[in-house]
Amino acid sequence: MPKIMGLTGDEAIAYAAKQSKVDVVAAYPITPQTIIVEAFSEYVHNGEVHTEFVCVESEHSAMSACIGASLAGARVFTASSSQGLALMHEMLYIASGLRCPIVMGVVNRALSAPINIHGDHSDMMGSRDCGWIQIYCENSQEAYDWVLQAFKIAEDHEVLLPVTVNIDGFILSHALERVEVYDDGDVEKFLSIRNAPFKLDPDNPFTVGALCFTDYYFEIKRQQVEALKNAPPVIDKVNKEFEGLTGKKYSYINTYGLEDAEAAVLCLGSTAGTAKAVAKKLRSQGKRVGVIKPWVYRPFPSEHLLQTLGNLKALAVLDRAICPGAPYGALCSDVVSTLYDNGKQLKVFNAVYGLGGRDITPFDIEAIFNEAMDVAKTGIVKEPLKFVGVRE
Amino acid sequence: MLVEVRWHGRGGQGIVTVSRLLAYAALLDGKYVQAFPEFGPERRGAPVTGYTRISDEPITIHSHIYNPHVVVIVDPTLIGTVNMTLGLVKDGTIVANTEKDSTTLKQNLRAEKAKIFTVNATRIALDVLGRPIYNTAMLGALVKASPIVTLDSIDKVVKERFPGAVGEKNVAVIKRAYEEAEKVE
């Protein structure tokens, strides 16, 4: 029987890591670190887990220690945020390049300068191309559920890639919500101990991370792309198994009102929840609007997105990070190239919002829906890239 | 039905704690909840706000609360310095910790249409706890003003959060605040 708990996003992720029986957690315990590792260190202190908790001197070292442990065959978890993730950047590529199935909770927060500790997606978008599977959650329940699934996806031998489970800084990380947690026994059945296909062993030494010049580097990188391509069927399989256990349905994309919508908002994370509340109100007034929320951002779910479009005529893509000098934000670029490649004539505009934790209000989102409905009616996009909620 | 509550107090007065206690109690009543702080620098003594959302249905909205149904004033010294009624819905409820008479309070709050409840939570806390920690007292007054959760559930979560004598004393504080909270006519 699931149990109802009141958990913040941070606590929900820590609880899932606890139930996943991780062997090693390496983390740097000082700001901008999150309450995720603070909560986990309490489990260690109380003897509730048998995890080797390594307190290191920087986020760079945290990921280095995680990589070593993962190569030794351990189930490894860590968490990071903001400047910490930026400092980890170099090691993120090594984790994926060495095919380490590490799971990391990322609390998405702004990057300096100016100094800011609040929620936006700049940190993860800055490491977007690090070769990790990237999942974005709308609420604490999703954060808990996806961490449990993330280990199973990451450690599958067809994938063997690290996974980030992202939650919005403060908006989710510090907000207490109702979370249904599952029995330890059920989680154990779903997620058996890690079976590594190869592991560092002093008795049978082998080399990892060797020099690889013009002769093989390209092939190794090509294999990483292939590994990400292999992820979708594994994600499908894990989502189905999880549904069998919990009744909760997960996929690459979550939608609301798309069956008859003419205009929709597409966004990541907690904003999708606010957009659903606004869409619900507008739909009750007879307006045909909907919401598209990619759960999985990498690998980008192009095929699934194309299948969800239905009768849409206009789409507003919301980016919570800025790509200075680019035609669109990162998410919108992915959406536009997916549509263009498939000859879709859907009209798209990009709204960049919420940088540095600026609240995206239901009023802001209603205005975006109104604009999308206008575009659906006229077929004319007046402003392809706009900034919502900023003083100009 | 969705009820949105805004808590006003100062850093160090347990505003985050009390916003969460209300949410935990609502969970026991089978509701859906959110509780979150105003995300700013955490300084002792500075005005802070906390928020609690309670609903019979799953809550998907994740923006700040702009139009609360209930405003709880934990720190009486804030009245007149912070705009407590900002965005309060027309027929909303204000629950104030105060020792002032109701006419002065009404004038200070400038909220003609709101339902106002007062309680001298500072006095109750000093009597029962011997210390001016009056966040939990406001839970009792809130339930009297607007029965969004049951007093039983409040007692349960308070005892769980503060085991032993501290929990018992806080339950006594809450009970007294519930009994003493009065509607301002």
Contacts between the chains, C-beta under 8 A, distances in Angstrom:
chain1	res1	chain2	res2	distance
A	4	B	27	6.0
A	5	B	27	7.9
A	6	B	20	7.1
A	6	B	23	5.7
A	6	B	24	5.0
A	6	B	27	5.1
A	6	B	33	6.6
A	6	B	35	7.7
A	118	B	39	6.1
A	138	B	60	7.5
A	138	B	62	7.8
A	139	B	60	7.7
A	139	B	62	7.6
A	168	B	62	7.5
A	170	B	36	7.6
A	170	B	39	4.5
A	171	B	36	7.7
A	171	B	62	5.4
A	172	B	62	7.3
A	174	B	36	6.0
A	174	B	37	6.3
A	174	B	39	7.1
A	175	B	34	5.5
A	175	B	35	6.9
A	175	B	36	3.9
A	175	B	62	7.5
A	176	B	20	5.3
A	176	B	23	5.4
A	176	B	24	8.0
A	176	B	33	6.9
A	176	B	34	6.8
A	176	B	35	4.3
A	176	B	36	7.0
A	177	B	32	8.0
A	177	B	33	6.6
A	177	B	34	5.5
A	177	B	59	7.7
A	178	B	27	5.8
A	178	B	31	7.8
A	178	B	32	5.2
A	178	B	33	5.5
A	270	B	62	4.0
A	271	B	62	7.0
A	273	B	59	8.0
A	273	B	60	3.8
A	273	B	61	6.2
A	273	B	62	4.8
A	274	B	60	7.1
A	274	B	61	5.1
A	274	B	62	5.1
A	274	B	63	5.1
A	276	B	60	4.6
A	277	B	60	5.0
A	277	B	61	4.2
A	357	B	39	6.4
A	359	B	63	5.6
A	359	B	64	4.9
A	360	B	63	6.3
A	361	B	63	5.1
A	361	B	64	7.3
A	361	B	66	6.8
A	362	B	61	6.7
A	362	B	63	5.8
